[in-house]
Amino acid sequence: MAGYKYKLQNILNLKENIEKDKKNQFGAAMQRLETEKERLTEFEKELSDYKERFADETSAGIPVNQLKLLMDYVEYYKRSISNQKVKIKMAEDYVEECRLELIEASKDKKMLEKLKSVDFQNYQYGEQKKEDKLVDDLVTFKEGKKNID
């Protein structure tokens, strides 16, 4: 009895590799998103610190040039937060795109695995038929030999 060999095994291996790549890509996209969210948190903390410092130093009566500098920092962090929110939105969109690609790759792989399963069942059925025919021929041969003797 010859061993079972799936005709589309190379394609199935390719689909498995594609799925692994998509998983890695999705994981990297998730890490990037988390990094961007952490940066936003840092910017928000810095903004809060500078606003508090601005309020404290305004009431303390510091020179105008230092107030202007603090105000520039506050404005810088406001712009940074705004830009970071855009980066987060882009990272979220990329994560969603990667997720959809991963789902599609998984579907393709599962479809080929299902085809392989059906093909293997057909192979087993064919092998069982061959074995049944062999047993039947053997029984017929023995019965024929008994009748001759």
Secondary structure, 3 states (H helix, E strand, C coil): CCCCCCCCHHHHHHHHHHHHHHHHHHHHHHHHHHHHHHHHHHHHHHHHHHHHHHHHHHHHCCCHHHHHHHHHHHHHHHHHHHHHHHHHHHHHHHHHHHHHHHHHHHHHHHHHHHHHHHHHHHHHHHHHHHHHHHHHHHHHHHHHHHHHC
